[in-house]
Amino acid sequence: MADMDPHHAGDHAARPGYEHQDASPRGVTLAGIGLMILLVLSLAVVAGLFSLFRQRQVSAYGTGPTPTAIEPPAPRLQVDPAKDLQEVRATQQAQLSSYGWVNKGAGIIHMPIDRAMEIVADQGVPTRAPTPTPTPAISETPTASPTTGSGGG
């Protein structure tokens, strides 16, 4: 059975497409070194172009303002964010722990949360009275609905 397999045939030289020798280690090494040299040279060319462009820009426009010298125009909306956050939290805490009007005309107030929870625990959650739903009037004589042709049943 081994003699019928073309891979185990005796003479490899007679078959077309068979590679008779390995790749040259010297050639592979030289190709790798050539690629590295090409890479270093291209990086040097790009760095030189960036330097040239930077020099032309500085000579044409100057160095410009330094980033620390740029200040936004007035009004500066938030000079001290940490202090602003503390003030907002203090205002919210004062409202949560005091009594006051939210809408005096509608009779809506705010009260401390602890007191509100006590009231809900004692009296329960206030609910609105259910609105009556209108019931349809039932007629004593049934009305016949018109039929249109054949039904699809």
Residue frames as a rotation matrix with the C-alpha (Angstrom) as fourth column:
MET 1
0.572 0.820 0.000 0.00
0.820 -0.572 0.000 0.00
0.000 0.000 -1.000 0.00
ALA 2
0.348 -0.529 -0.774 2.95
0.208 -0.761 0.614 2.33
-0.914 -0.375 -0.155 0.66
ASP 3
-0.668 -0.659 0.345 4.08
0.462 -0.004 0.887 1.90
-0.583 0.752 0.307 -2.94
MET 4
-0.062 0.715 0.696 0.76
0.964 -0.137 0.226 3.38
0.257 0.685 -0.681 -4.22
ASP 5
0.683 0.285 -0.672 1.10
0.554 -0.802 0.223 6.59
-0.476 -0.524 -0.706 -2.15
PRO 6
0.656 -0.451 0.605 2.73
0.462 -0.393 -0.795 9.33
0.596 0.801 -0.050 -4.29
HIS 7
0.766 -0.379 0.518 4.32
-0.593 -0.729 0.343 10.90
0.248 -0.570 -0.783 -1.18
HIS 8
0.453 -0.598 0.661 6.31
-0.377 0.543 0.750 7.77
-0.808 -0.589 0.020 -0.52
ALA 9
0.989 -0.138 0.047 7.44
0.097 0.386 -0.917 7.34
0.108 0.912 0.396 -4.08
GLY 10
0.496 -0.862 -0.108 11.13
0.812 0.417 0.408 6.59
-0.307 -0.290 0.906 -4.36
ASP 11
-0.477 -0.772 0.421 12.40
0.876 -0.458 0.152 9.42
0.075 0.441 0.894 -6.51
HIS 12
0.247 0.551 -0.797 11.52
0.616 -0.724 -0.310 12.96
-0.748 -0.415 -0.518 -5.35
ALA 13
-0.566 -0.570 -0.596 13.48
-0.069 -0.687 0.723 14.58
-0.821 0.451 0.349 -8.16
ALA 14
-0.869 0.238 0.433 11.14
0.492 0.342 0.801 13.17
0.043 0.909 -0.414 -10.80
ARG 15
0.125 0.979 -0.159 8.07
0.985 -0.143 -0.101 14.93
-0.122 -0.144 -0.982 -9.41
PRO 16
-0.319 -0.210 0.924 7.52
0.473 -0.880 -0.036 18.55
0.821 0.426 0.380 -10.52
GLY 17
0.438 0.531 0.725 7.10
-0.210 -0.724 0.657 21.30
0.874 -0.440 -0.205 -7.87
TYR 18
0.796 -0.216 -0.565 9.34
0.596 0.439 0.672 19.75
0.103 -0.872 0.478 -5.25
GLU 19
0.784 -0.548 0.290 11.81
-0.548 -0.832 -0.092 22.16
0.292 -0.087 -0.953 -3.64
HIS 20
0.607 -0.600 -0.521 15.27
0.360 0.792 -0.493 20.61
0.708 0.112 0.697 -3.61
GLN 21
-0.507 -0.825 -0.249 16.96
0.643 -0.170 -0.747 22.99
0.574 -0.539 0.616 -1.18
ASP 22
0.239 0.539 -0.808 16.06
0.938 -0.342 0.049 25.14
-0.250 -0.770 -0.587 1.84
ALA 23
0.907 0.073 0.415 16.05
0.182 -0.956 -0.231 28.92
0.380 0.285 -0.880 1.90
SER 24
-0.029 -0.999 0.030 19.50
0.534 -0.041 -0.845 30.40
0.845 -0.008 0.534 2.26
PRO 25
0.438 0.162 -0.884 20.12
0.890 -0.216 0.402 31.54
-0.126 -0.963 -0.239 5.87
ARG 26
-0.621 -0.727 -0.294 22.47
0.645 -0.687 0.336 34.21
-0.446 0.019 0.895 4.58
GLY 27
-0.726 0.398 0.561 19.81
0.338 -0.503 0.795 35.60
0.599 0.767 0.231 2.24
VAL 28
0.358 0.894 -0.272 17.14
0.682 -0.051 0.729 35.67
0.638 -0.446 -0.628 4.96
THR 29
0.160 -0.393 -0.906 19.53
0.884 -0.352 0.309 37.42
-0.440 -0.850 0.291 7.36
LEU 30
-0.851 -0.517 0.089 20.54
0.492 -0.729 0.477 40.01
-0.182 0.450 0.875 4.75
ALA 31
-0.338 0.813 0.475 16.87
0.424 -0.320 0.848 40.70
0.840 0.488 -0.236 3.92
GLY 32
0.523 0.525 -0.671 16.07
0.818 -0.089 0.568 41.24
0.239 -0.846 -0.476 7.62
ILE 33
-0.232 -0.699 -0.676 19.04
0.760 -0.564 0.323 43.56
-0.607 -0.439 0.662 8.08
GLY 34
-0.856 -0.057 0.514 18.03
0.442 -0.596 0.670 45.48
0.268 0.801 0.535 4.94
LEU 35
0.135 0.980 0.148 14.50
0.582 -0.200 0.788 45.95
0.802 -0.020 -0.597 6.27
MET 36
0.430 -0.036 -0.902 15.82
0.866 -0.266 0.424 47.24
-0.255 -0.963 -0.084 9.60
ILE 37
-0.662 -0.724 -0.191 18.11
0.604 -0.667 0.435 49.73
-0.443 0.172 0.880 7.85
LEU 38
-0.620 0.514 0.593 15.20
0.422 -0.419 0.804 50.89
0.662 0.749 0.042 5.69
LEU 39
0.431 0.812 -0.394 13.02
0.765 -0.097 0.637 51.34
0.479 -0.575 -0.663 8.78
VAL 40
0.103 -0.479 -0.872 15.66
0.805 -0.475 0.356 53.41
-0.584 -0.739 0.337 10.61
LEU 41
-0.864 -0.451 0.223 16.28
0.487 -0.640 0.595 55.56
-0.125 0.623 0.772 7.53
SER 42
-0.261 0.842 0.473 12.57
0.510 -0.296 0.808 56.25
0.820 0.452 -0.352 7.03
LEU 43
0.557 0.422 -0.716 12.19
0.829 -0.226 0.511 57.24
0.054 -0.878 -0.475 10.69
ALA 44
-0.335 -0.761 -0.555 15.15
0.694 -0.598 0.401 59.60
-0.638 -0.250 0.729 10.36
VAL 45
-0.820 0.085 0.567 13.64
0.445 -0.528 0.723 61.20
0.361 0.845 0.395 7.24
VAL 46
0.216 0.975 0.056 10.27
0.633 -0.184 0.752 61.70
0.744 -0.127 -0.656 8.96
ALA 47
0.393 -0.137 -0.909 11.93
0.845 -0.335 0.416 63.20
-0.362 -0.932 -0.016 12.07
GLY 48
-0.703 -0.706 -0.087 13.92
0.590 -0.647 0.483 65.58
-0.397 0.289 0.871 9.86
LEU 49
-0.527 0.589 0.613 10.75
0.462 -0.407 0.788 66.68
0.713 0.699 -0.057 8.04
PHE 50
0.522 0.725 -0.449 8.95
0.772 -0.178 0.610 67.34
0.362 -0.665 -0.653 11.33
SER 51
-0.014 -0.622 -0.783 11.90
0.772 -0.504 0.387 69.43
-0.635 -0.599 0.487 12.52
LEU 52
-0.873 -0.311 0.377 11.94
0.488 -0.588 0.645 71.39
0.021 0.747 0.665 9.26
PHE 53
-0.113 0.921 0.373 8.19
0.553 -0.254 0.794 72.05
0.826 0.296 -0.480 9.39
ARG 54
0.517 0.263 -0.815 8.41
0.854 -0.230 0.467 73.15
-0.065 -0.937 -0.344 13.04
GLN 55
-0.455 -0.761 -0.463 11.22
0.661 -0.637 0.397 75.62
-0.596 -0.125 0.793 12.23
ARG 56
-0.791 0.215 0.572 9.22
0.408 -0.511 0.757 77.09
0.455 0.832 0.317 9.32
GLN 57
0.275 0.957 -0.097 6.14
0.688 -0.125 0.715 77.45
0.672 -0.263 -0.692 11.53
VAL 58
0.315 -0.220 -0.923 8.11
0.840 -0.389 0.379 79.20
-0.442 -0.895 0.062 14.30
SER 59
-0.752 -0.652 -0.099 9.77
0.523 -0.681 0.513 81.57
-0.402 0.334 0.853 11.85
ALA 60
-0.630 0.567 0.531 6.43
0.388 -0.362 0.848 82.40
0.673 0.740 0.008 10.20
TYR 61
0.336 0.928 0.163 4.14
0.188 -0.236 0.954 82.68
0.923 -0.289 -0.253 13.23
GLY 62
-0.252 -0.463 0.850 6.38
-0.788 -0.412 -0.458 82.82
0.562 -0.785 -0.261 16.29
THR 63
-0.935 -0.172 -0.311 6.13
0.023 0.844 -0.537 80.53
0.355 -0.509 -0.784 19.29
GLY 64
-0.027 0.998 0.063 2.69
0.041 -0.062 0.997 81.83
0.999 0.030 -0.040 20.33
PRO 65
0.155 0.140 0.978 1.34
-0.890 -0.410 0.200 82.16
0.429 -0.901 0.061 23.85
THR 66
-0.885 -0.434 -0.167 2.27
-0.292 0.798 -0.527 79.62
0.362 -0.418 -0.833 26.47
PRO 67
-0.258 0.856 -0.448 -0.59
0.352 0.515 0.782 77.43
0.900 0.044 -0.434 27.68
THR 68
-0.301 0.130 -0.945 -0.35
0.953 -0.004 -0.304 78.81
-0.043 -0.991 -0.123 31.23
ALA 69
-0.934 -0.099 -0.344 -0.83
0.112 -0.994 -0.019 82.40
-0.340 -0.056 0.939 30.00
ILE 70
-0.661 0.750 0.027 -4.18
-0.076 -0.103 0.992 81.64
0.747 0.653 0.125 28.34
GLU 71
-0.882 0.448 -0.145 -7.06
0.192 0.061 -0.979 82.50
-0.430 -0.892 -0.140 30.62
PRO 72
-0.356 0.812 0.462 -10.73
0.904 0.173 0.392 82.33
0.238 0.557 -0.796 29.71
PRO 73
-0.652 0.155 0.742 -12.65
-0.047 -0.985 0.165 85.59
0.756 0.072 0.650 29.52
ALA 74
-0.927 0.366 0.077 -14.82
-0.117 -0.088 -0.989 86.74
-0.356 -0.926 0.125 32.42
PRO 75
0.335 0.073 0.940 -17.09
-0.942 -0.003 0.336 85.60
0.027 -0.997 0.068 33.94
ARG 76
-0.697 -0.538 -0.473 -15.30
-0.449 0.843 -0.297 82.53
0.559 0.006 -0.829 35.19
LEU 77
0.179 0.981 -0.080 -18.24
-0.554 0.168 0.815 80.33
0.813 -0.102 0.574 36.06
GLN 78
0.971 0.139 -0.195 -16.63
0.062 0.641 0.765 77.91
0.232 -0.755 0.614 38.48
VAL 79
0.305 -0.901 0.307 -13.47
-0.715 -0.430 -0.551 79.11
0.629 -0.051 -0.776 40.17
ASP 80
-0.721 -0.497 0.483 -13.54
-0.693 0.500 -0.520 76.61
0.017 -0.709 -0.705 43.07
PRO 81
-0.185 0.719 -0.671 -15.61
-0.474 0.533 0.701 73.51
0.861 0.447 0.242 42.18
ALA 82
-0.547 -0.047 -0.836 -15.08
0.554 0.728 -0.404 71.79
0.627 -0.684 -0.373 45.56
LYS 83
-0.942 0.205 -0.265 -16.38
0.084 -0.622 -0.779 74.83
-0.324 -0.756 0.569 47.45
ASP 84
-0.537 0.781 -0.319 -19.35
-0.815 -0.384 0.433 75.14
0.215 0.492 0.843 45.08
LEU 85
-0.254 0.420 -0.871 -20.27
-0.022 0.898 0.440 71.48
0.967 0.131 -0.219 45.66
GLN 86
-0.774 -0.062 -0.630 -20.09
0.609 0.196 -0.768 71.97
0.171 -0.979 -0.114 49.44
GLU 87
-0.867 0.473 -0.159 -22.41
-0.391 -0.842 -0.372 74.96
-0.310 -0.260 0.914 49.18
VAL 88
-0.322 0.772 -0.548 -24.94
-0.698 0.198 0.688 73.05
0.639 0.605 0.475 47.07
ARG 89
-0.342 0.162 -0.926 -24.93
0.396 0.918 0.015 70.12
0.852 -0.361 -0.378 49.50
ALA 90
-0.921 0.009 -0.390 -25.34
0.365 -0.338 -0.868 72.46
-0.139 -0.941 0.308 52.49
THR 91
-0.670 0.720 -0.179 -28.33
-0.742 -0.660 0.118 74.14
-0.034 0.212 0.977 50.81
GLN 92
-0.173 0.606 -0.776 -29.92
-0.390 0.681 0.619 70.76
0.904 0.410 0.118 50.06
GLN 93
-0.567 -0.087 -0.819 -29.32
0.604 0.632 -0.486 69.51
0.560 -0.770 -0.306 53.60
ALA 94
-0.960 0.247 -0.129 -30.86
-0.094 -0.723 -0.684 72.70
-0.262 -0.645 0.718 55.05
GLN 95
-0.377 0.871 -0.314 -33.98
-0.870 -0.217 0.443 72.19
0.317 0.440 0.840 52.92
LEU 96
-0.173 0.289 -0.942 -34.23
-0.035 0.954 0.299 68.51
0.984 0.084 -0.155 53.89
SER 97
-0.504 -0.095 -0.859 -34.05
0.784 0.368 -0.500 69.30
0.364 -0.925 -0.111 57.61
SER 98
-0.912 0.217 -0.347 -36.37
0.013 -0.832 -0.555 72.34
-0.409 -0.511 0.756 57.84
TYR 99
0.012 0.974 0.226 -39.94
0.810 0.123 -0.574 73.45
-0.587 0.190 -0.787 57.21
GLY 100
-0.679 -0.182 -0.712 -40.89
-0.147 -0.915 0.375 75.86
-0.720 0.359 0.594 54.45
TRP 101
0.440 0.887 -0.137 -43.22
-0.230 -0.036 -0.973 76.65
-0.868 0.460 0.188 51.61
VAL 102
-0.581 -0.484 0.654 -42.78
0.540 0.372 0.755 75.12
-0.609 0.792 0.045 48.19
ASN 103
-0.722 0.481 0.498 -45.96
0.260 -0.478 0.839 76.67
0.642 0.735 0.220 46.75
LYS 104
-0.938 0.319 -0.134 -47.94
0.028 -0.316 -0.948 78.77
-0.345 -0.894 0.287 49.24
GLY 105
-0.435 0.815 -0.384 -50.89
-0.899 -0.418 0.131 79.26
-0.054 0.402 0.914 46.89
ALA 106
0.037 0.424 -0.905 -51.34
-0.477 0.803 0.357 75.51
0.878 0.419 0.232 46.41
GLY 107
0.667 0.229 0.709 -50.59
-0.743 0.148 0.652 74.76
0.044 -0.962 0.269 50.08
ILE 108
0.786 -0.469 -0.402 -47.48
0.309 0.862 -0.401 72.66
0.535 0.191 0.823 49.35
ILE 109
0.699 -0.574 0.426 -44.76
-0.711 -0.494 0.500 72.63
-0.076 -0.653 -0.754 51.99
HIS 110
0.182 -0.666 -0.724 -41.51
-0.072 0.725 -0.685 70.84
0.981 0.177 0.084 52.60
MET 111
0.770 0.083 0.633 -40.65
-0.632 -0.037 0.774 69.29
0.088 -0.996 0.024 55.94
PRO 112
-0.279 -0.917 0.284 -37.82
-0.933 0.329 0.144 67.26
-0.225 -0.225 -0.948 57.47
ILE 113
-0.253 0.130 -0.959 -37.64
-0.585 0.768 0.259 63.74
0.770 0.627 -0.119 56.11
ASP 114
-0.948 -0.122 -0.295 -37.65
0.142 0.666 -0.732 62.14
0.286 -0.736 -0.614 59.56
ARG 115
-0.650 0.759 -0.038 -40.92
-0.350 -0.343 -0.872 63.91
-0.675 -0.553 0.488 60.45
ALA 116
-0.095 0.616 -0.782 -42.49
-0.993 -0.005 0.116 62.99
0.068 0.788 0.612 57.11
MET 117
-0.543 -0.147 -0.826 -41.61
-0.247 0.969 -0.010 59.31
0.802 0.199 -0.563 57.65
GLU 118
-0.971 0.237 -0.035 -43.19
0.091 0.233 -0.968 59.44
-0.221 -0.943 -0.248 61.15
ILE 119
-0.336 0.896 -0.291 -46.41
-0.743 -0.442 -0.503 60.87
-0.579 0.047 0.814 59.72
VAL 120
-0.095 0.272 -0.958 -46.56
-0.850 0.479 0.220 58.22
0.519 0.835 0.185 56.99
ALA 121
-0.818 -0.252 -0.517 -45.90
0.004 0.896 -0.443 55.47
0.575 -0.365 -0.732 59.57
ASP 122
-0.851 0.524 -0.031 -48.70
-0.011 -0.078 -0.997 56.75
-0.524 -0.848 0.072 61.82
GLN 123
-0.080 0.907 -0.413 -51.34
-0.539 -0.388 -0.748 57.73
-0.839 0.162 0.520 59.25
GLY 124
0.162 0.088 0.983 -50.42
0.635 0.753 -0.172 55.68
-0.755 0.652 0.066 56.21
VAL 125
-0.853 -0.476 0.212 -49.79
0.440 -0.438 0.784 56.89
-0.280 0.763 0.583 52.70
PRO 126
-0.228 0.816 -0.532 -52.32
-0.256 -0.577 -0.775 59.55
-0.939 -0.041 0.341 51.70
THR 127
-0.731 0.087 0.677 -54.42
0.626 0.480 0.614 58.57
-0.271 0.873 -0.406 48.73
ARG 128
-0.818 0.520 -0.246 -56.83
-0.572 -0.777 0.263 60.39
-0.054 0.356 0.933 46.55
ALA 129
-0.072 0.880 0.469 -60.48
-0.303 0.429 -0.851 59.44
-0.950 -0.203 0.236 46.41
PRO 130
-0.699 -0.187 0.690 -61.11
0.515 0.539 0.667 57.28
-0.497 0.822 -0.280 43.38
THR 131
-0.655 0.482 -0.582 -62.85
-0.664 -0.735 0.138 59.10
-0.361 0.477 0.801 40.57
PRO 132
0.079 0.752 0.655 -66.11
-0.093 0.659 -0.746 57.48
-0.992 -0.002 0.122 39.60
THR 133
-0.933 -0.358 0.017 -65.98
-0.046 0.167 0.985 55.86
-0.356 0.919 -0.172 36.21
PRO 134
-0.208 0.917 -0.341 -69.06
-0.908 -0.310 -0.281 56.45
-0.364 0.251 0.897 34.08
THR 135
-0.574 0.128 0.809 -70.98
0.165 0.986 -0.039 53.28
-0.802 0.111 -0.587 33.36
PRO 136
-0.951 0.241 -0.194 -72.48
-0.253 -0.245 0.936 52.97
0.178 0.939 0.294 29.91
ALA 137
-0.248 0.947 0.205 -76.23
-0.784 -0.072 -0.616 53.10
-0.569 -0.314 0.760 29.78
ILE 138
-0.918 0.010 0.397 -77.78
0.170 0.913 0.370 49.79
-0.359 0.407 -0.840 28.79
SER 139
-0.520 0.776 -0.356 -80.63
-0.853 -0.453 0.258 50.16
0.039 0.438 0.898 26.35
GLU 140
-0.158 0.568 0.808 -83.56
-0.458 0.683 -0.569 47.87
-0.875 -0.460 0.153 26.65
THR 141
0.893 0.435 0.115 -83.94
-0.093 0.429 -0.898 47.24
-0.440 0.792 0.424 22.93
PRO 142
-0.010 -0.955 0.297 -80.90
0.392 0.269 0.880 45.72
-0.920 0.125 0.372 21.29
THR 143
0.442 0.070 -0.894 -79.76
-0.670 -0.637 -0.381 47.50
-0.596 0.768 -0.235 18.22
ALA 144
0.750 -0.142 0.645 -79.07
0.437 0.840 -0.323 45.38
-0.496 0.524 0.692 15.18
SER 145
-0.093 -0.843 -0.530 -75.74
-0.298 -0.485 0.822 45.86
-0.950 0.234 -0.207 13.57
PRO 146
0.709 0.372 -0.599 -75.79
-0.656 0.035 -0.754 45.90
-0.259 0.928 0.268 9.80
THR 147
0.246 -0.610 0.753 -74.15
0.252 0.790 0.558 42.98
-0.936 0.052 0.348 8.11
THR 148
0.325 -0.225 -0.919 -72.08
-0.829 -0.536 -0.162 43.43
-0.456 0.814 -0.361 5.03
GLY 149
0.220 -0.211 -0.952 -71.97
-0.807 0.510 -0.299 40.42
0.549 0.834 -0.058 2.80
SER 150
0.686 0.010 -0.728 -70.38
0.156 0.975 0.160 37.15
0.711 -0.223 0.667 3.77
GLY 151
0.797 -0.414 0.439 -68.48
-0.568 -0.270 0.777 36.76
-0.203 -0.869 -0.451 7.00
GLY 152
0.187 -0.824 -0.535 -64.97
-0.687 0.280 -0.671 35.48
0.703 0.493 -0.513 6.99
GLY 153
0.133 -0.094 0.987 -65.50
-0.966 0.210 0.150 32.81
-0.222 -0.973 -0.063 9.60
